[in-house]
Amino acid sequence: MAKWGQGDPRWIVEEREDGTNVNNWHWCGRRRPPSGIWEGRPAGAETALGTERDATSWSKGKFQELLVGIVVENDTGRGEISELKQVEGEASCSSRKGKLIFFYEWYIKLGWKGIVKESGVKHKGLIEIPNLSEENEVDDTEVNVSKKKGDGDILKDLMKTAGTAKVRQALGDYLKALKTEFTMGMILPAKAMATQELTVKRKPSENTLQVQASSPVALGVRIPTVALHMMELFDTTVEQLYSIFTVKDLVQKFSKSTAVLEAEKGGKFQMFDGNITGEYLELLTNKKIVMKWRCKNWPEEHYATVALNFVPTLGQTELQLDCKGVPVCKEENMKFCWQKQHFEEIKGLLQLTPLNG
């Protein structure tokens, strides 16, 4: 056993008063199960394998982004991947001994459509990827192209050649994103960042609060985040819409739940029976609201920044929502929250009980 101070410098416990094992250097590994994915642990949990993050939900969104819309064309025809019909499998990433380990196993079914240029006849078919996993190179990944009965082999051949090449390219882009975009912040410097004297700073575009030199730095895994932008038109005035977000009684009406609001800079708020909490960072009456925002099921102490801009239009108000710092795995939930639980409920409130200007 090495003497104190003579061990591997990556032994972060020596550097931190709280003993945090930032890069999981001394976790003991074990063989992964036949499925290839560690099951039964929440994403981000520290396990025998280290810190593990579930990439399944993120991956499904990335497949939709990268695969749907692929177009191939030659002198005889044009084909396009039009639909992500089925995605089955899972993916995860874990950090151990300062290294990232990836597990992914996917079955993917895509729908394609095309047109024969000379005749104008249209055809449809399927593309199946039966096994995308870390056990195979992307260039060797099986891609099966089929077509519905009838003529149209010209299109099938086009999708088999140029289409397959583009699909494999997109799968390669997915793996690159998995290993860079998704894993951002999973490996942290062990020594330089583990001191209380360090001041952590970020560019204004990043969703990280500044840590002052006098306070301890609570380091750990930084989760990958995304930014959202949404717009919605409301048949009401700017003044009325602004009040719906700042008056307690109106918030409780559209949310159909209890709320606590201190609509002033630095004021706290709770909505949907405490499932959403935060703080007002900026309020420009009838123009703009900026908030620290978190959902109850987000990683502890993680907040997004939500900015609402109220733009008057002809007889309506356009609400522009810009949100930074949403955990990748909660992106769809956040969209649902705003579209269904805010926008649609507010429109319903406006129709049932017209507000006074």
ZAZA-128093 format. One record per residue (C-alpha): residue in one letter; residue number from 0; x, y, z. Coordinates in Angstrom, 1 decimal. Last residue first. Example, Ala and Ser with C-alpha at 12.3 -4.5 7.8 and 13.67 -1.06 7.14 Angstrom:
2
[semi S 1 [13.7 -1.1 7.1]];
[semi A 0 [12.3 -4.5 7.8]];
END
This chain:
357
[semi G 356 [-57.1 45.1 -19.0]];
[semi N 355 [-59.9 43.1 -17.4]];
[semi L 354 [-59.6 39.4 -17.9]];
[semi P 353 [-61.9 37.2 -20.0]];
[semi T 352 [-62.9 34.1 -17.9]];
[semi L 351 [-63.6 31.0 -19.9]];
[semi Q 350 [-61.7 31.9 -23.1]];
[semi L 349 [-58.7 33.4 -21.4]];
[semi L 348 [-58.4 30.5 -19.0]];
[semi G 347 [-58.5 28.0 -21.8]];
[semi K 346 [-55.7 30.0 -23.6]];
[semi I 345 [-53.7 29.9 -20.3]];
[semi E 344 [-54.2 26.1 -20.1]];
[semi E 343 [-53.0 25.6 -23.6]];
[semi F 342 [-49.8 27.7 -23.1]];
[semi H 341 [-48.9 26.5 -19.6]];
[semi Q 340 [-49.6 22.9 -18.9]];
[semi K 339 [-49.7 21.6 -22.5]];
[semi Q 338 [-47.1 23.6 -24.3]];
[semi W 337 [-44.9 24.6 -21.4]];
[semi C 336 [-44.8 21.3 -19.5]];
[semi F 335 [-44.8 19.3 -22.7]];
[semi K 334 [-41.6 21.1 -23.9]];
[semi M 333 [-40.0 20.6 -20.5]];
[semi N 332 [-40.9 16.9 -20.5]];
[semi E 331 [-39.4 16.5 -23.9]];
[semi E 330 [-36.1 18.1 -22.8]];
[semi K 329 [-35.8 16.2 -19.6]];
[semi C 328 [-33.1 13.7 -20.6]];
[semi V 327 [-31.0 16.6 -22.0]];
[semi P 326 [-31.2 18.5 -18.7]];
[semi V 325 [-32.6 22.0 -19.5]];
[semi G 324 [-29.8 24.6 -19.1]];
[semi K 323 [-31.2 27.4 -21.3]];
[semi C 322 [-34.8 28.4 -21.9]];
[semi D 321 [-36.1 31.0 -24.3]];
[semi L 320 [-39.8 31.5 -24.5]];
[semi Q 319 [-41.3 34.1 -26.8]];
[semi L 318 [-44.9 35.0 -26.1]];
[semi E 317 [-46.6 36.8 -29.0]];
[semi T 316 [-49.6 39.0 -27.9]];
[semi Q 315 [-52.6 39.5 -30.1]];
[semi G 314 [-54.8 42.2 -31.7]];
[semi L 313 [-52.0 43.1 -34.2]];
[semi T 312 [-48.8 42.1 -32.4]];
[semi P 311 [-47.5 42.9 -28.9]];
[semi V 310 [-44.3 41.1 -27.9]];
[semi F 309 [-44.0 39.6 -24.4]];
[semi N 308 [-40.6 38.1 -23.8]];
[semi L 307 [-40.3 35.2 -21.3]];
[semi A 306 [-36.8 34.1 -20.3]];
[semi V 305 [-36.2 30.8 -18.5]];
[semi T 304 [-32.8 29.9 -16.9]];
[semi A 303 [-32.4 26.3 -15.9]];
[semi Y 302 [-31.7 25.2 -12.4]];
[semi H 301 [-29.8 22.2 -10.9]];
[semi E 300 [-29.7 22.0 -7.1]];
[semi E 299 [-30.5 18.3 -7.1]];
[semi P 298 [-30.8 16.6 -10.5]];
[semi W 297 [-34.3 17.3 -11.9]];
[semi N 296 [-37.4 15.5 -10.6]];
[semi K 295 [-38.8 18.6 -8.8]];
[semi C 294 [-38.6 20.8 -11.8]];
[semi R 293 [-36.3 23.8 -11.9]];
[semi W 292 [-36.4 27.4 -12.9]];
[semi K 291 [-34.3 30.5 -12.3]];
[semi M 290 [-36.5 33.2 -13.9]];
[semi V 289 [-36.4 36.1 -16.4]];
[semi I 288 [-39.6 38.0 -17.1]];
[semi K 287 [-40.0 40.5 -20.0]];
[semi K 286 [-42.1 43.2 -21.4]];
[semi N 285 [-45.4 44.0 -19.6]];
[semi T 284 [-43.4 45.1 -16.5]];
[semi L 283 [-39.7 44.4 -16.9]];
[semi L 282 [-39.0 41.7 -14.3]];
[semi E 281 [-35.6 40.1 -13.8]];
[semi L 280 [-34.1 37.2 -11.8]];
[semi Y 279 [-37.4 35.8 -10.4]];
[semi E 278 [-36.6 32.6 -8.4]];
[semi G 277 [-37.5 29.0 -8.7]];
[semi T 276 [-39.8 26.1 -8.0]];
[semi I 275 [-41.9 23.7 -10.1]];
[semi N 274 [-43.3 20.6 -8.5]];
[semi G 273 [-44.4 22.6 -5.5]];
[semi D 272 [-48.1 22.2 -5.8]];
[semi F 271 [-48.0 23.1 -9.5]];
[semi M 270 [-46.1 26.3 -8.9]];
[semi Q 269 [-43.6 27.6 -6.4]];
[semi F 268 [-42.0 31.1 -6.6]];
[semi K 267 [-39.2 33.0 -4.9]];
[semi G 266 [-38.5 36.7 -5.1]];
[semi G 265 [-35.0 38.0 -6.1]];
[semi K 264 [-36.5 40.6 -8.4]];
[semi E 263 [-40.2 40.9 -7.7]];
[semi A 262 [-43.2 38.7 -8.2]];
[semi E 261 [-43.2 36.9 -4.9]];
[semi L 260 [-45.4 33.9 -5.8]];
[semi V 259 [-46.6 30.8 -4.0]];
[semi A 258 [-48.9 28.5 -6.0]];
[semi T 257 [-51.7 26.0 -5.3]];
[semi S 256 [-53.1 24.0 -8.3]];
[semi K 255 [-55.3 24.4 -11.3]];
[semi S 254 [-52.3 25.7 -13.2]];
[semi F 253 [-54.4 28.2 -15.1]];
[semi K 252 [-56.4 29.3 -12.1]];
[semi Q 251 [-53.5 29.1 -9.6]];
[semi V 250 [-51.4 31.4 -11.8]];
[semi L 249 [-54.3 33.8 -12.0]];
[semi D 248 [-54.7 34.0 -8.2]];
[semi K 247 [-50.9 34.5 -7.7]];
[semi V 246 [-50.5 37.4 -10.1]];
[semi T 245 [-47.2 37.4 -12.0]];
[semi F 244 [-47.5 35.0 -14.9]];
[semi I 243 [-51.1 35.7 -15.7]];
[semi S 242 [-50.4 39.4 -15.2]];
[semi Y 241 [-48.0 39.4 -18.2]];
[semi L 240 [-50.7 38.0 -20.4]];
[semi Q 239 [-53.2 40.7 -19.5]];
[semi E 238 [-50.7 43.5 -20.0]];
[semi V 237 [-49.5 42.2 -23.3]];
[semi T 236 [-53.1 42.1 -24.5]];
[semi T 235 [-55.1 39.0 -25.4]];
[semi D 234 [-55.7 36.4 -28.1]];
[semi F 233 [-52.4 34.6 -27.4]];
[semi L 232 [-49.7 33.6 -29.9]];
[semi E 231 [-47.0 31.0 -28.9]];
[semi M 230 [-43.3 30.8 -29.5]];
[semi M 229 [-40.8 28.3 -28.3]];
[semi H 228 [-37.0 28.2 -28.0]];
[semi L 227 [-35.2 25.5 -26.0]];
[semi A 226 [-31.6 25.1 -24.9]];
[semi V 225 [-30.0 21.8 -24.1]];
[semi T 224 [-28.1 20.4 -21.2]];
[semi P 223 [-25.4 17.8 -20.4]];
[semi I 222 [-25.0 17.1 -16.7]];
[semi R 221 [-21.9 18.3 -14.8]];
[semi V 220 [-20.7 15.4 -12.7]];
[semi G 219 [-19.2 16.4 -9.3]];
[semi L 218 [-17.8 19.5 -7.7]];
[semi A 217 [-19.2 21.5 -4.9]];
[semi V 216 [-16.6 24.3 -4.7]];
[semi P 215 [-16.4 25.6 -1.1]];
[semi S 214 [-17.0 29.4 -0.7]];
[semi S 213 [-14.5 32.2 -0.4]];
[semi A 212 [-13.4 32.1 -4.0]];
[semi Q 211 [-16.8 32.8 -5.4]];
[semi V 210 [-18.7 30.3 -7.6]];
[semi Q 209 [-20.3 31.7 -10.7]];
[semi L 208 [-23.5 30.0 -11.7]];
[semi T 207 [-23.4 27.6 -14.6]];
[semi N 206 [-25.7 27.5 -17.6]];
[semi E 205 [-23.2 28.5 -20.2]];
[semi S 204 [-23.8 31.4 -22.6]];
[semi P 203 [-22.4 33.9 -20.2]];
[semi K 202 [-19.0 32.2 -20.4]];
[semi R 201 [-18.1 30.3 -17.3]];
[semi K 200 [-16.2 31.0 -14.1]];
[semi V 199 [-15.1 28.8 -11.2]];
[semi T 198 [-13.0 30.5 -8.6]];
[semi L 197 [-10.5 28.1 -7.0]];
[semi E 196 [-9.5 28.8 -3.4]];
[semi Q 195 [-11.6 25.8 -2.1]];
[semi T 194 [-9.4 23.4 -4.0]];
[semi A 193 [-10.5 20.4 -6.1]];
[semi M 192 [-10.3 22.1 -9.6]];
[semi A 191 [-6.6 21.7 -10.1]];
[semi K 190 [-6.4 18.3 -8.6]];
[semi A 189 [-8.8 15.8 -10.3]];
[semi P 188 [-9.8 17.5 -13.5]];
[semi L 187 [-13.3 16.4 -14.4]];
[semi I 186 [-14.6 13.7 -16.7]];
[semi M 185 [-18.4 13.6 -17.0]];
[semi G 184 [-18.5 17.3 -18.0]];
[semi M 183 [-19.8 16.8 -21.5]];
[semi T 182 [-20.8 13.2 -22.0]];
[semi F 181 [-23.8 13.9 -24.3]];
[semi E 180 [-22.0 16.3 -26.6]];
[semi T 179 [-18.8 14.3 -26.9]];
[semi K 178 [-19.0 10.5 -26.9]];
[semi L 177 [-22.7 10.4 -27.7]];
[semi A 176 [-22.3 13.1 -30.4]];
[semi K 175 [-19.6 11.1 -32.1]];
[semi L 174 [-21.7 8.0 -31.9]];
[semi Y 173 [-24.7 9.8 -33.5]];
[semi D 172 [-22.5 11.2 -36.2]];
[semi G 171 [-21.3 7.6 -37.0]];
[semi L 170 [-25.0 6.6 -37.2]];
[semi A 169 [-25.5 9.5 -39.6]];
[semi Q 168 [-22.7 8.3 -41.8]];
[semi R 167 [-24.1 4.8 -41.7]];
[semi V 166 [-27.4 6.1 -42.9]];
[semi K 165 [-25.8 8.1 -45.7]];
[semi A 164 [-24.0 5.1 -47.0]];
[semi T 163 [-27.1 3.0 -46.8]];
[semi G 162 [-29.0 5.5 -48.9]];
[semi A 161 [-26.3 5.8 -51.6]];
[semi T 160 [-26.3 2.1 -52.1]];
[semi K 159 [-29.4 0.3 -50.9]];
[semi M 158 [-31.6 3.4 -51.1]];
[semi L 157 [-30.7 3.8 -54.8]];
[semi D 156 [-31.2 0.1 -55.5]];
[semi K 155 [-34.6 0.3 -53.9]];
[semi L 154 [-35.4 3.3 -56.0]];
[semi I 153 [-34.5 1.6 -59.2]];
[semi D 152 [-36.3 -1.5 -58.0]];
[semi G 151 [-39.5 0.5 -58.3]];
[semi D 150 [-42.0 -2.0 -59.6]];
[semi G 149 [-44.5 -3.7 -57.3]];
[semi K 148 [-44.5 -5.0 -53.8]];
[semi K 147 [-43.4 -2.7 -51.0]];
[semi K 146 [-39.7 -2.0 -50.7]];
[semi S 145 [-36.8 -3.3 -48.5]];
[semi V 144 [-33.5 -2.0 -47.4]];
[semi N 143 [-31.4 -3.8 -44.7]];
[semi V 142 [-28.5 -2.0 -43.0]];
[semi E 141 [-26.0 -4.2 -41.1]];
[semi T 140 [-23.3 -2.3 -39.2]];
[semi D 139 [-19.9 -2.9 -40.7]];
[semi D 138 [-19.1 0.7 -41.4]];
[semi V 137 [-20.3 1.6 -37.9]];
[semi E 136 [-17.8 -0.8 -36.4]];
[semi N 135 [-19.5 -3.6 -34.4]];
[semi E 134 [-19.4 -4.7 -30.7]];
[semi E 133 [-20.3 -1.2 -29.5]];
[semi S 132 [-23.8 -1.8 -30.8]];
[semi L 131 [-26.2 -1.0 -33.7]];
[semi N 130 [-27.9 -4.3 -34.3]];
[semi P 129 [-31.0 -4.8 -36.6]];
[semi I 128 [-30.8 -1.6 -38.6]];
[semi E 127 [-33.9 -1.8 -40.8]];
[semi I 126 [-34.8 0.4 -43.7]];
[semi L 125 [-38.4 0.2 -45.0]];
[semi G 124 [-40.2 1.0 -48.2]];
[semi K 123 [-42.4 3.4 -50.2]];
[semi H 122 [-42.9 4.1 -53.9]];
[semi K 121 [-44.0 6.9 -56.1]];
[semi V 120 [-44.4 6.8 -59.9]];
[semi G 119 [-43.4 10.0 -61.7]];
[semi S 118 [-42.5 7.9 -64.8]];
[semi E 117 [-39.1 9.3 -65.7]];
[semi K 116 [-38.2 10.6 -62.2]];
[semi V 115 [-39.0 7.5 -60.2]];
[semi I 114 [-40.2 8.9 -56.8]];
[semi G 113 [-39.2 8.0 -53.3]];
[semi K 112 [-40.4 7.1 -49.8]];
[semi W 111 [-38.5 5.8 -46.8]];
[semi G 110 [-39.6 4.4 -43.4]];
[semi L 109 [-37.1 3.6 -40.7]];
[semi K 108 [-36.7 0.8 -38.3]];
[semi I 107 [-34.0 0.8 -35.6]];
[semi Y 106 [-32.7 -1.9 -33.3]];
[semi W 105 [-30.2 -0.6 -30.8]];
[semi E 104 [-27.5 -1.6 -28.4]];
[semi Y 103 [-25.3 0.9 -26.6]];
[semi F 102 [-22.7 0.7 -23.9]];
[semi F 101 [-20.0 3.3 -23.5]];
[semi I 100 [-17.1 3.6 -21.0]];
[semi L 99 [-15.6 6.9 -20.2]];
[semi K 98 [-12.2 7.1 -18.5]];
[semi G 97 [-10.9 8.9 -15.4]];
[semi K 96 [-10.7 5.7 -13.4]];
[semi R 95 [-14.4 4.9 -14.1]];
[semi S 94 [-17.0 7.0 -16.0]];
[semi S 93 [-20.2 5.5 -17.2]];
[semi C 92 [-22.2 6.0 -20.4]];
[semi S 91 [-25.5 4.5 -21.3]];
[semi A 90 [-27.6 3.3 -24.2]];
[semi E 89 [-30.8 1.4 -24.7]];
[semi G 88 [-32.8 -0.7 -27.2]];
[semi E 87 [-35.8 -0.4 -29.4]];
[semi V 86 [-36.5 2.3 -32.0]];
[semi Q 85 [-39.4 2.1 -34.4]];
[semi K 84 [-41.0 4.0 -37.2]];
[semi L 83 [-38.5 6.9 -37.6]];
[semi E 82 [-40.1 8.4 -40.7]];
[semi S 81 [-39.5 10.1 -44.0]];
[semi I 80 [-36.1 8.8 -45.2]];
[semi E 79 [-35.9 10.2 -48.7]];
[semi G 78 [-35.4 8.8 -52.1]];
[semi R 77 [-35.0 10.4 -55.5]];
[semi G 76 [-34.9 8.7 -58.9]];
[semi T 75 [-33.3 8.1 -62.3]];
[semi D 74 [-30.6 10.7 -62.6]];
[semi N 73 [-29.5 10.4 -59.0]];
[semi E 72 [-30.9 11.3 -55.6]];
[semi V 71 [-30.4 10.6 -51.9]];
[semi V 70 [-32.2 12.5 -49.1]];
[semi I 69 [-31.9 12.0 -45.3]];
[semi G 68 [-34.9 13.8 -43.7]];
[semi V 67 [-35.2 11.5 -40.7]];
[semi L 66 [-31.8 10.0 -39.7]];
[semi L 65 [-29.9 12.7 -37.7]];
[semi E 64 [-32.6 14.4 -35.7]];
[semi Q 63 [-34.8 11.4 -35.1]];
[semi F 62 [-31.8 9.4 -34.1]];
[semi K 61 [-30.7 12.2 -31.7]];
[semi G 60 [-34.1 12.2 -30.0]];
[semi K 59 [-33.9 8.4 -29.4]];
[semi S 58 [-30.3 8.8 -28.2]];
[semi W 57 [-31.3 11.4 -25.5]];
[semi S 56 [-33.9 9.1 -24.1]];
[semi T 55 [-31.5 6.1 -23.9]];
[semi A 54 [-28.4 8.0 -22.7]];
[semi D 53 [-28.6 6.9 -19.0]];
[semi R 52 [-25.6 8.2 -17.1]];
[semi E 51 [-23.3 6.1 -14.8]];
[semi T 50 [-20.9 7.3 -12.3]];
[semi G 49 [-18.6 4.5 -11.3]];
[semi L 48 [-18.9 0.8 -12.2]];
[semi A 47 [-19.6 -0.3 -8.6]];
[semi T 46 [-22.2 2.4 -8.6]];
[semi E 45 [-22.4 6.2 -8.3]];
[semi A 44 [-25.8 7.2 -9.7]];
[semi G 43 [-26.0 9.7 -12.6]];
[semi A 42 [-28.9 7.9 -14.2]];
[semi P 41 [-30.9 5.8 -11.6]];
[semi R 40 [-29.8 2.2 -11.1]];
[semi G 39 [-31.7 -0.9 -12.0]];
[semi E 38 [-29.9 -1.9 -15.2]];
[semi W 37 [-26.4 -1.9 -16.5]];
[semi I 36 [-26.5 -2.3 -20.3]];
[semi G 35 [-24.8 -4.9 -22.5]];
[semi S 34 [-27.8 -7.2 -22.4]];
[semi P 33 [-25.5 -10.0 -21.4]];
[semi P 32 [-24.6 -8.3 -18.1]];
[semi R 31 [-21.5 -6.1 -17.7]];
[semi R 30 [-18.4 -7.5 -16.0]];
[semi R 29 [-17.4 -5.9 -12.8]];
[semi G 28 [-15.5 -2.8 -11.9]];
[semi C 27 [-14.0 -1.7 -8.5]];
[semi W 26 [-14.3 2.0 -7.8]];
[semi H 25 [-11.0 3.5 -7.0]];
[semi W 24 [-10.7 6.2 -9.7]];
[semi N 23 [-14.4 7.3 -9.6]];
[semi N 22 [-13.6 10.5 -11.5]];
[semi V 21 [-14.7 12.9 -8.7]];
[semi N 20 [-14.3 10.6 -5.7]];
[semi T 19 [-15.5 13.2 -3.2]];
[semi G 18 [-13.6 13.0 0.1]];
[semi D 17 [-15.3 16.0 1.6]];
[semi E 16 [-11.9 17.6 2.5]];
[semi R 15 [-10.7 17.1 -1.1]];
[semi E 14 [-7.2 16.6 -2.5]];
[semi E 13 [-6.4 13.2 -0.9]];
[semi V 12 [-9.8 11.9 -1.9]];
[semi I 11 [-8.9 12.7 -5.5]];
[semi W 10 [-6.7 9.7 -6.0]];
[semi R 9 [-5.8 10.8 -9.6]];
[semi P 8 [-2.4 11.7 -8.2]];
[semi D 7 [-1.6 7.9 -7.9]];
[semi G 6 [-0.3 7.3 -4.4]];
[semi Q 5 [2.8 8.8 -2.7]];
[semi G 4 [1.1 11.5 -0.6]];
[semi W 3 [0.0 9.0 2.1]];
[semi K 2 [2.1 5.9 1.8]];
[semi A 1 [1.4 3.4 -1.0]];
[semi M 0 [0.0 0.0 0.0]];
END
